[in-house]
Amino acid sequence: MSVNGNNATPPSPAIAPGIETLDPVAFARELGQRWPGGVDPRVRAVLPTMDAPFFQAGLAGYSDAAMRIVARQQGCPLCVTEALLDRMLLGGGHGFDKADLVLQNEQLLADNLPSGTDDHPLIGQIIGSDPDEMAAAAVKMYEQGQRRDREYRDMAYGSGGMPHYVDTRWKVGDGEAAPAGASASDAVCEDDCTPEALLRLAEMQPPESYDPRSVFANLPPVDPADKPKPPNSKPERERAGAEAAGAPSRSFATIDVNLACPVKKIDRKSRGGHWLTDPVGAIRILKAVRDGLPPEVPCTVKLRRAYDDTPEMARNFEVIFSAAYDLGYAWATVHARTVEQRYIGPSRWTFLKDLMSRHTDKIVFGSGDVWVAQDIFRMIGYAGVSGVSVARGCIGNPWIFRQARQMLAGQPVTRPSIAEQREVLLQHFRLSVAVNGEYHAGKMMRKFGIKFAQHHHTPEAVKVRMCAVNTTKDWLATLDELYVEPATVSSAG
Ligand SMILES: Cc1cc2nc3c(=O)[nH]c(=O)nc-3n(C[C@H](O)[C@H](O)[C@H](O)COP(=O)(O)O)c2cc1C
């Protein structure tokens, strides 16, 4: 997915005629007065900890635990993992680590790092081609992989042993990790990252006679005693308090089904947004995931407004959208571009407005062309969505969340000072090293550094330096050189 390349739209306004009459500052203030935190009470009923009407979107290649924790520290109440490929999850691939569920990480990382308490609530997003695989992957996510990997694979394929498509280099036996750097999302989101193995594997079908529901029906309940004991730290105690209040903790807040990703089909098998061409198949997936999970685990779905602009695809959207709620999905996040559009051209907020006028009873989060904090309230005020998914607008700009909260509180919006930028850049790098290791953190943080540069008074100089960052030493040197307050000009001369 070359969203970083030529096919991504630079920040531009969405299609929203008449929006100029909406004052986002006044609207945000009113929203903050109407409901606590400006949150639609129906959203709170699903997620009691939700205290602002927005979340950080799944952003493959960006939204790892480091980015999420930084966003939360700036006021983001909820984050989404990048889309994790069901097959990779079932194969035990590194993508699962990336969802920060591997509890043994706790031994490696301190409390405030991934798998600690600072990355919750978190929505776990899955993507895939097969209802049974999706359902089993959803259960694995929800249970945080507490069973042996084989048990999850049995849920998807029956007890015939290792599914044929699992590349044995990646998973020789339970407990063995995928090679460093291999992740589910790599396969999901890179057009040119469709390993031959996966292409071969995609041809394999689960046995036709097998009904995964029979396996789900017989699952033993998860024994809470198997879960690690909470350490006696302050964040853990806070988490325990939240748990007592009914908030989800270590598990995902919702399991989100991705029917939106525009990455091309693999071997004629649909996944992501391609399901919008096949409502029956899409509904099978939605149903399998919903049926596979315990009823108290909320499910949500990510959609695009259609596959393309034909009337047939518009009908498909309606069918899938309505079916999701009929099946018991808590909400849909709707990206108001078509799959064909990928990330090019404006998001059509008129679509969201029309949708909400016809479905006032449903919780919907809107997505597309949310670049600054004001856009969050423009979208809610214009389209009537319950909340907003913030995507490219928060890459290198976690302050968008702080600013949105300031707007809800009727306060002036503040830009990050150089000292604040430095602090966040340091923190993000430190977290990224913890999550990705120094080598990958260097590469990752180059992408972020270029985006962070927009807040600096000499953005071009920052970009040039950021492009050359490899090590922690380089990063610190760049910050020391460029992230210092500009000398104040003395009026006395
Ligand atoms: C680099 C990148 C990666 C993305 N990865 C995901 C993903 O893993 N899951 C998802 O639901 N959406 C993903 N999206 C889509 C965004 O969540 C969002 O719907 C889209 O970017 C439109 O919002 P925007 O125009 O405000 O950026 C991705 C978008 C980008 C740019």
The ligand as a Tripos MOL2 file, in Angstrom:
@<TRIPOS>MOLECULE
LIG
   31    33     1     0     0
SMALL
NO_CHARGES

@<TRIPOS>ATOM
      1 C1         -0.4470    4.5460    6.1350 C.3       1 LIG1
      2 C2         -1.8700    4.1710    6.3530 C.ar      1 LIG1
      3 C3         -2.1530    2.9440    6.9160 C.ar      1 LIG1
      4 C4         -3.4780    2.5850    7.1850 C.ar      1 LIG1
      5 N1         -3.7240    1.4040    7.8110 N.ar      1 LIG1
      6 C5         -4.9870    1.1270    8.2200 C.ar      1 LIG1
      7 C6         -5.2540   -0.0320    8.9830 C.ar      1 LIG1
      8 O1         -4.3760   -0.8410    9.2770 O.2       1 LIG1
      9 N2         -6.5350   -0.2330    9.3880 N.ar      1 LIG1
     10 C7         -7.5410    0.6520    9.0790 C.ar      1 LIG1
     11 O2         -8.6880    0.4500    9.4820 O.2       1 LIG1
     12 N3         -7.3110    1.7300    8.3300 N.ar      1 LIG1
     13 C8         -6.0700    1.9920    7.9090 C.ar      1 LIG1
     14 N4         -5.8270    3.1250    7.1810 N.ar      1 LIG1
     15 C9         -6.9530    4.0110    6.8260 C.3       1 LIG1
     16 C10        -7.1530    5.0970    7.8780 C.3       1 LIG1
     17 O3         -7.5500    4.5270    9.1040 O.3       1 LIG1
     18 C11        -8.2000    6.1250    7.4400 C.3       1 LIG1
     19 O4         -9.4430    5.4820    7.2750 O.3       1 LIG1
     20 C12        -7.8150    6.8260    6.1450 C.3       1 LIG1
     21 O5         -6.4730    7.2250    6.1520 O.3       1 LIG1
     22 C13        -8.6970    8.0410    5.8920 C.3       1 LIG1
     23 O6         -8.5020    9.0260    6.8520 O.3       1 LIG1
     24 P1         -7.5880   10.3420    6.5590 P.3       1 LIG1
     25 O7         -7.9580   10.8580    5.1850 O.co2     1 LIG1
     26 O8         -8.0170   11.3120    7.6720 O.co2     1 LIG1
     27 O9         -6.1800    9.9190    6.6450 O.co2     1 LIG1
     28 C14        -4.5330    3.4700    6.8510 C.ar      1 LIG1
     29 C15        -4.2300    4.6910    6.2520 C.ar      1 LIG1
     30 C16        -2.9300    5.0450    6.0010 C.ar      1 LIG1
     31 C17        -2.6570    6.3840    5.3900 C.3       1 LIG1
@<TRIPOS>BOND
     1     1     2 1
     2     2     3 ar
     3     2    30 ar
     4     3     4 ar
     5     4     5 ar
     6     4    28 ar
     7     5     6 ar
     8     6     7 ar
     9     6    13 1
    10     7     8 2
    11     7     9 ar
    12     9    10 ar
    13    10    11 2
    14    10    12 ar
    15    12    13 ar
    16    13    14 ar
    17    14    15 1
    18    14    28 ar
    19    15    16 1
    20    16    17 1
    21    16    18 1
    22    18    19 1
    23    18    20 1
    24    20    21 1
    25    20    22 1
    26    22    23 1
    27    23    24 1
    28    24    25 2
    29    24    26 1
    30    24    27 1
    31    28    29 ar
    32    29    30 ar
    33    30    31 1
@<TRIPOS>SUBSTRUCTURE
     1 LIG1         1 GROUP 0 **** ****
